[in-house]
Amino acid sequence: MSNKKIIIAIDGFSSTGKSTIAKQLAKHLNYIYVDTGAMYRAVTLFAMKNNYINNQSFNQEKLISNLNSVQLNFKFNANLGFAEMFLNGENVEKEIRTIEVSKLVSKVSAISEVRKKLVSEQQEMGKEKGIVMDGRDIGTVVFPDAELKLFMTASADKRAKRRYKELIDRGDKVNYEEILHNVQERDHIDSTRTDSPLTKANDAVEFDNSDMGLEEQFERIIRLVNDHI
């Protein structure tokens, strides 16, 4: 394999398994993996902890004026094989994956000032290449010149079932209808927001994995990667 390093941008709807495939690719290629969704979730958690946002209200001005107090870092966990999200020095990896955060993250992600801050941090991370990044606007905004762009999609029902299983396996008390509603609502907010809406880049390869196993998906994607390297 050549030692030419590339940027792999993975976009798509929530719960399409973007991070799963991104982690697999990063491990296989010995690349750095960046979960941008975790960054938006961490900002959401910050807003929740400071009472700027809840299910009823959202004080956007307060969040915007306090964005400088948000320090985000990824720290590699050798036992897990991937980097965990730290917010102001505290490991928040488990806290940011709750349904409570999932319900509010699209609203926080729609704020232009939040996107501006995180996009500039993400672009900084990709300067050396050799990176796999997943999110909603990686191929369109963060790395429009990425050598390989993937756009992940799957039916809302399939995605809600995956998310439900993931949360139940973790020991969370959730119900399927709530998860499905959350998936559909996030799709709507992500696709219709004015700043960097979720759209497929013209040169992205679309991947519908509704009926695809992880192994088949990985094999097909690694072939694409090898073509680009």
Short mmCIF file of the C-alpha atoms (twelve columns), coordinates in Angstrom:
data_MODEL
# 
_entry.id   MODEL 
# 
loop_
_atom_site.group_PDB 
_atom_site.id 
_atom_site.type_symbol 
_atom_site.label_atom_id 
_atom_site.label_alt_id 
_atom_site.label_comp_id 
_atom_site.label_asym_id 
_atom_site.label_seq_id 
_atom_site.Cartn_x 
_atom_site.Cartn_y 
_atom_site.Cartn_z 
_atom_site.pdbx_PDB_model_num 
ATOM 1   C CA . MET A 1   0.000   0.000  0.000  1 
ATOM 2   C CA . SER A 2   1.291   3.465  -0.819 1 
ATOM 3   C CA . ASN A 3   2.080   5.806  2.050  1 
ATOM 4   C CA . LYS A 4   0.066   8.635  0.526  1 
ATOM 5   C CA . LYS A 5   -2.296  9.820  3.254  1 
ATOM 6   C CA . ILE A 6   -5.748  11.067 2.376  1 
ATOM 7   C CA . ILE A 7   -8.743  12.631 4.101  1 
ATOM 8   C CA . ILE A 8   -11.834 10.430 4.308  1 
ATOM 9   C CA . ALA A 9   -15.033 12.414 4.930  1 
ATOM 10  C CA . ILE A 10  -18.104 10.480 6.062  1 
ATOM 11  C CA . ASP A 11  -21.441 12.293 6.186  1 
ATOM 12  C CA . GLY A 12  -24.969 11.068 6.627  1 
ATOM 13  C CA . PHE A 13  -28.101 10.921 8.720  1 
ATOM 14  C CA . SER A 14  -28.059 10.073 12.433 1 
ATOM 15  C CA . SER A 15  -27.599 6.407  13.401 1 
ATOM 16  C CA . THR A 16  -26.418 5.269  9.958  1 
ATOM 17  C CA . GLY A 17  -23.326 3.711  11.534 1 
ATOM 18  C CA . LYS A 18  -20.981 6.509  10.426 1 
ATOM 19  C CA . SER A 19  -18.766 6.222  13.506 1 
ATOM 20  C CA . THR A 20  -18.657 2.418  13.320 1 
ATOM 21  C CA . ILE A 21  -17.286 2.413  9.775  1 
ATOM 22  C CA . ALA A 22  -15.054 5.438  10.502 1 
ATOM 23  C CA . LYS A 23  -13.466 3.667  13.498 1 
ATOM 24  C CA . GLN A 24  -12.938 0.488  11.423 1 
ATOM 25  C CA . LEU A 25  -11.267 2.437  8.619  1 
ATOM 26  C CA . ALA A 26  -9.065  4.464  10.974 1 
ATOM 27  C CA . LYS A 27  -7.886  1.301  12.724 1 
ATOM 28  C CA . HIS A 28  -7.235  -0.525 9.438  1 
ATOM 29  C CA . LEU A 29  -5.334  2.405  7.894  1 
ATOM 30  C CA . ASN A 30  -3.694  3.599  11.108 1 
ATOM 31  C CA . TYR A 31  -5.386  6.978  10.610 1 
ATOM 32  C CA . ILE A 32  -6.748  9.396  13.197 1 
ATOM 33  C CA . TYR A 33  -10.506 9.132  13.719 1 
ATOM 34  C CA . VAL A 34  -12.519 12.243 14.599 1 
ATOM 35  C CA . ASP A 35  -16.164 11.957 15.637 1 
ATOM 36  C CA . THR A 36  -17.491 15.480 14.996 1 
ATOM 37  C CA . GLY A 37  -20.914 14.476 16.327 1 
ATOM 38  C CA . ALA A 38  -19.245 13.984 19.722 1 
ATOM 39  C CA . MET A 39  -18.022 17.589 19.560 1 
ATOM 40  C CA . TYR A 40  -21.546 18.933 18.941 1 
ATOM 41  C CA . ARG A 41  -22.890 16.628 21.656 1 
ATOM 42  C CA . ALA A 42  -20.287 17.948 24.105 1 
ATOM 43  C CA . VAL A 43  -21.301 21.561 23.396 1 
ATOM 44  C CA . THR A 44  -24.930 20.475 23.916 1 
ATOM 45  C CA . LEU A 45  -24.006 18.889 27.248 1 
ATOM 46  C CA . PHE A 46  -22.228 22.122 28.239 1 
ATOM 47  C CA . ALA A 47  -25.409 24.083 27.388 1 
ATOM 48  C CA . MET A 48  -27.560 21.623 29.375 1 
ATOM 49  C CA . LYS A 49  -25.292 21.721 32.447 1 
ATOM 50  C CA . ASN A 50  -25.392 25.529 32.433 1 
ATOM 51  C CA . ASN A 51  -29.181 25.611 31.983 1 
ATOM 52  C CA . TYR A 52  -28.986 27.346 28.602 1 
ATOM 53  C CA . ILE A 53  -31.106 24.635 26.986 1 
ATOM 54  C CA . ASN A 54  -33.793 22.132 27.959 1 
ATOM 55  C CA . ASN A 55  -36.811 20.582 26.223 1 
ATOM 56  C CA . GLN A 56  -38.842 23.787 26.666 1 
ATOM 57  C CA . SER A 57  -36.420 26.618 26.022 1 
ATOM 58  C CA . PHE A 58  -33.076 27.541 24.521 1 
ATOM 59  C CA . ASN A 59  -31.111 30.673 25.473 1 
ATOM 60  C CA . GLN A 60  -28.949 30.862 22.353 1 
ATOM 61  C CA . GLU A 61  -27.347 34.208 23.272 1 
ATOM 62  C CA . LYS A 62  -26.079 32.800 26.573 1 
ATOM 63  C CA . LEU A 63  -24.518 29.798 24.822 1 
ATOM 64  C CA . ILE A 64  -22.933 31.951 22.108 1 
ATOM 65  C CA . SER A 65  -21.440 34.390 24.627 1 
ATOM 66  C CA . ASN A 66  -19.953 31.508 26.640 1 
ATOM 67  C CA . LEU A 67  -18.514 29.462 23.759 1 
ATOM 68  C CA . ASN A 68  -14.994 30.529 24.745 1 
ATOM 69  C CA . SER A 69  -15.416 28.497 27.955 1 
ATOM 70  C CA . VAL A 70  -15.836 25.306 25.916 1 
ATOM 71  C CA . GLN A 71  -12.576 23.365 25.582 1 
ATOM 72  C CA . LEU A 72  -12.876 20.140 23.606 1 
ATOM 73  C CA . ASN A 73  -10.239 17.415 23.355 1 
ATOM 74  C CA . PHE A 74  -10.110 13.841 22.112 1 
ATOM 75  C CA . LYS A 75  -7.933  11.511 24.189 1 
ATOM 76  C CA . PHE A 76  -7.045  8.100  22.826 1 
ATOM 77  C CA . ASN A 77  -8.181  5.185  25.007 1 
ATOM 78  C CA . ALA A 78  -5.977  2.181  24.163 1 
ATOM 79  C CA . ASN A 79  -8.410  -0.262 25.826 1 
ATOM 80  C CA . LEU A 80  -11.299 0.913  23.655 1 
ATOM 81  C CA . GLY A 81  -9.208  1.468  20.531 1 
ATOM 82  C CA . PHE A 82  -10.621 4.944  19.881 1 
ATOM 83  C CA . ALA A 83  -10.424 8.482  21.288 1 
ATOM 84  C CA . GLU A 84  -12.927 9.635  23.887 1 
ATOM 85  C CA . MET A 85  -14.453 13.098 24.161 1 
ATOM 86  C CA . PHE A 86  -13.280 15.393 26.937 1 
ATOM 87  C CA . LEU A 87  -15.157 18.599 27.801 1 
ATOM 88  C CA . ASN A 88  -13.135 21.084 29.876 1 
ATOM 89  C CA . GLY A 89  -10.840 18.291 31.041 1 
ATOM 90  C CA . GLU A 90  -13.628 15.868 31.987 1 
ATOM 91  C CA . ASN A 91  -14.367 12.580 30.167 1 
ATOM 92  C CA . VAL A 92  -17.968 12.965 28.929 1 
ATOM 93  C CA . GLU A 93  -18.011 10.053 26.457 1 
ATOM 94  C CA . LYS A 94  -20.897 8.255  28.210 1 
ATOM 95  C CA . GLU A 95  -22.874 11.390 29.137 1 
ATOM 96  C CA . ILE A 96  -22.976 12.714 25.567 1 
ATOM 97  C CA . ARG A 97  -24.536 9.486  24.211 1 
ATOM 98  C CA . THR A 98  -27.807 9.752  26.164 1 
ATOM 99  C CA . ILE A 99  -31.229 10.235 24.584 1 
ATOM 100 C CA . GLU A 100 -31.491 13.577 26.484 1 
ATOM 101 C CA . VAL A 101 -28.476 14.931 24.582 1 
ATOM 102 C CA . SER A 102 -29.723 13.362 21.323 1 
ATOM 103 C CA . LYS A 103 -32.989 15.285 21.652 1 
ATOM 104 C CA . LEU A 104 -31.228 18.656 21.813 1 
ATOM 105 C CA . VAL A 105 -28.045 18.267 19.756 1 
ATOM 106 C CA . SER A 106 -29.578 19.233 16.381 1 
ATOM 107 C CA . LYS A 107 -30.818 22.539 17.843 1 
ATOM 108 C CA . VAL A 108 -27.346 23.362 19.172 1 
ATOM 109 C CA . SER A 109 -25.723 22.244 15.880 1 
ATOM 110 C CA . ALA A 110 -27.918 24.685 13.961 1 
ATOM 111 C CA . ILE A 111 -26.263 27.702 15.673 1 
ATOM 112 C CA . SER A 112 -23.846 29.366 13.232 1 
ATOM 113 C CA . GLU A 113 -21.386 30.435 15.948 1 
ATOM 114 C CA . VAL A 114 -21.179 26.860 17.260 1 
ATOM 115 C CA . ARG A 115 -20.551 25.501 13.765 1 
ATOM 116 C CA . LYS A 116 -17.927 28.141 13.034 1 
ATOM 117 C CA . LYS A 117 -15.960 27.297 16.192 1 
ATOM 118 C CA . LEU A 118 -16.096 23.536 15.656 1 
ATOM 119 C CA . VAL A 119 -15.434 23.611 11.893 1 
ATOM 120 C CA . SER A 120 -12.255 25.625 12.434 1 
ATOM 121 C CA . GLU A 121 -11.101 23.113 15.101 1 
ATOM 122 C CA . GLN A 122 -11.905 20.219 12.743 1 
ATOM 123 C CA . GLN A 123 -10.014 21.779 9.822  1 
ATOM 124 C CA . GLU A 124 -7.001  22.242 12.098 1 
ATOM 125 C CA . MET A 125 -7.115  18.507 12.962 1 
ATOM 126 C CA . GLY A 126 -7.030  17.549 9.277  1 
ATOM 127 C CA . LYS A 127 -4.004  19.608 8.233  1 
ATOM 128 C CA . GLU A 128 -1.651  16.617 8.222  1 
ATOM 129 C CA . LYS A 129 -4.195  14.354 6.407  1 
ATOM 130 C CA . GLY A 130 -4.361  10.676 7.392  1 
ATOM 131 C CA . ILE A 131 -7.720  11.339 9.029  1 
ATOM 132 C CA . VAL A 132 -11.202 9.805  8.970  1 
ATOM 133 C CA . MET A 133 -13.853 12.284 10.057 1 
ATOM 134 C CA . ASP A 134 -17.577 11.734 10.294 1 
ATOM 135 C CA . GLY A 135 -20.474 14.141 10.739 1 
ATOM 136 C CA . ARG A 136 -23.043 16.109 8.773  1 
ATOM 137 C CA . ASP A 137 -21.009 18.623 6.753  1 
ATOM 138 C CA . ILE A 138 -17.536 17.110 6.453  1 
ATOM 139 C CA . GLY A 139 -17.509 16.643 2.669  1 
ATOM 140 C CA . THR A 140 -19.436 19.842 1.973  1 
ATOM 141 C CA . VAL A 141 -17.988 22.364 4.453  1 
ATOM 142 C CA . VAL A 142 -15.123 21.051 6.603  1 
ATOM 143 C CA . PHE A 143 -13.129 19.256 3.878  1 
ATOM 144 C CA . PRO A 144 -14.662 20.073 0.473  1 
ATOM 145 C CA . ASP A 145 -11.400 18.828 -1.106 1 
ATOM 146 C CA . ALA A 146 -11.337 15.465 0.747  1 
ATOM 147 C CA . GLU A 147 -10.007 12.707 -1.517 1 
ATOM 148 C CA . LEU A 148 -12.811 10.305 -0.556 1 
ATOM 149 C CA . LYS A 149 -16.326 11.299 0.518  1 
ATOM 150 C CA . LEU A 150 -18.978 8.853  1.667  1 
ATOM 151 C CA . PHE A 151 -22.636 9.645  2.308  1 
ATOM 152 C CA . MET A 152 -24.346 7.135  4.588  1 
ATOM 153 C CA . THR A 153 -28.076 6.564  4.518  1 
ATOM 154 C CA . ALA A 154 -30.605 4.000  5.766  1 
ATOM 155 C CA . SER A 155 -34.346 3.947  6.459  1 
ATOM 156 C CA . ALA A 156 -35.489 5.801  9.606  1 
ATOM 157 C CA . ASP A 157 -36.977 2.571  10.953 1 
ATOM 158 C CA . LYS A 158 -33.704 0.620  10.571 1 
ATOM 159 C CA . ARG A 159 -31.744 3.450  12.160 1 
ATOM 160 C CA . ALA A 160 -34.129 3.765  15.113 1 
ATOM 161 C CA . LYS A 161 -33.863 0.002  15.727 1 
ATOM 162 C CA . ARG A 162 -30.043 0.193  15.748 1 
ATOM 163 C CA . ARG A 163 -30.045 3.158  18.130 1 
ATOM 164 C CA . TYR A 164 -32.619 1.468  20.383 1 
ATOM 165 C CA . LYS A 165 -30.503 -1.699 20.596 1 
ATOM 166 C CA . GLU A 166 -27.369 0.327  21.307 1 
ATOM 167 C CA . LEU A 167 -29.023 2.192  24.224 1 
ATOM 168 C CA . ILE A 168 -30.732 -0.910 25.652 1 
ATOM 169 C CA . ASP A 169 -27.420 -2.825 25.506 1 
ATOM 170 C CA . ARG A 170 -25.868 0.038  27.450 1 
ATOM 171 C CA . GLY A 171 -28.517 -0.289 30.148 1 
ATOM 172 C CA . ASP A 172 -30.496 2.879  29.315 1 
ATOM 173 C CA . LYS A 173 -34.277 2.859  29.789 1 
ATOM 174 C CA . VAL A 174 -35.731 4.000  26.469 1 
ATOM 175 C CA . ASN A 175 -38.712 3.180  24.292 1 
ATOM 176 C CA . TYR A 176 -38.596 2.540  20.547 1 
ATOM 177 C CA . GLU A 177 -41.263 5.109  19.565 1 
ATOM 178 C CA . GLU A 178 -39.330 7.884  21.304 1 
ATOM 179 C CA . ILE A 179 -36.135 6.875  19.462 1 
ATOM 180 C CA . LEU A 180 -37.913 6.761  16.078 1 
ATOM 181 C CA . HIS A 181 -39.427 10.203 16.721 1 
ATOM 182 C CA . ASN A 182 -35.972 11.535 17.686 1 
ATOM 183 C CA . VAL A 183 -34.388 10.113 14.491 1 
ATOM 184 C CA . GLN A 184 -37.091 11.686 12.292 1 
ATOM 185 C CA . GLU A 185 -36.931 15.023 14.089 1 
ATOM 186 C CA . ARG A 186 -33.130 15.161 13.822 1 
ATOM 187 C CA . ASP A 187 -33.317 14.324 10.097 1 
ATOM 188 C CA . HIS A 188 -35.680 17.256 9.624  1 
ATOM 189 C CA . ILE A 189 -33.609 19.775 11.620 1 
ATOM 190 C CA . ASP A 190 -30.291 18.602 10.106 1 
ATOM 191 C CA . SER A 191 -31.606 18.786 6.528  1 
ATOM 192 C CA . THR A 192 -33.460 22.099 6.791  1 
ATOM 193 C CA . ARG A 193 -31.158 24.273 8.951  1 
ATOM 194 C CA . THR A 194 -29.901 27.393 7.193  1 
ATOM 195 C CA . ASP A 195 -26.222 26.981 8.112  1 
ATOM 196 C CA . SER A 196 -24.538 23.964 6.442  1 
ATOM 197 C CA . PRO A 197 -27.589 21.715 6.107  1 
ATOM 198 C CA . LEU A 198 -26.994 17.987 5.712  1 
ATOM 199 C CA . THR A 199 -26.646 17.413 1.969  1 
ATOM 200 C CA . LYS A 200 -24.735 14.917 -0.117 1 
ATOM 201 C CA . ALA A 201 -21.641 16.418 -1.727 1 
ATOM 202 C CA . ASN A 202 -21.700 16.141 -5.550 1 
ATOM 203 C CA . ASP A 203 -18.632 13.903 -5.535 1 
ATOM 204 C CA . ALA A 204 -19.671 11.726 -2.560 1 
ATOM 205 C CA . VAL A 205 -20.361 8.001  -2.908 1 
ATOM 206 C CA . GLU A 206 -23.816 7.228  -1.508 1 
ATOM 207 C CA . PHE A 207 -24.079 4.184  0.726  1 
ATOM 208 C CA . ASP A 208 -27.469 2.799  1.762  1 
ATOM 209 C CA . ASN A 209 -26.716 0.239  4.459  1 
ATOM 210 C CA . SER A 210 -30.339 -0.544 5.453  1 
ATOM 211 C CA . ASP A 211 -29.815 -4.190 4.497  1 
ATOM 212 C CA . MET A 212 -26.062 -4.489 4.721  1 
ATOM 213 C CA . GLY A 213 -24.007 -6.237 7.389  1 
ATOM 214 C CA . LEU A 214 -20.957 -4.539 8.907  1 
ATOM 215 C CA . GLU A 215 -18.543 -6.918 7.212  1 
ATOM 216 C CA . GLU A 216 -19.963 -6.444 3.719  1 
ATOM 217 C CA . GLN A 217 -20.057 -2.673 4.232  1 
ATOM 218 C CA . PHE A 218 -16.429 -2.584 5.390  1 
ATOM 219 C CA . GLU A 219 -15.215 -4.709 2.457  1 
ATOM 220 C CA . ARG A 220 -16.979 -2.516 -0.082 1 
ATOM 221 C CA . ILE A 221 -15.733 0.710  1.471  1 
ATOM 222 C CA . ILE A 222 -12.137 -0.462 1.901  1 
ATOM 223 C CA . ARG A 223 -12.046 -1.215 -1.850 1 
ATOM 224 C CA . LEU A 224 -13.043 2.416  -2.507 1 
ATOM 225 C CA . VAL A 225 -10.369 3.628  -0.097 1 
ATOM 226 C CA . ASN A 226 -7.677  1.545  -1.786 1 
ATOM 227 C CA . ASP A 227 -8.697  2.979  -5.176 1 
ATOM 228 C CA . HIS A 228 -8.177  6.489  -3.786 1 
ATOM 229 C CA . ILE A 229 -4.878  5.732  -2.074 1 
# 
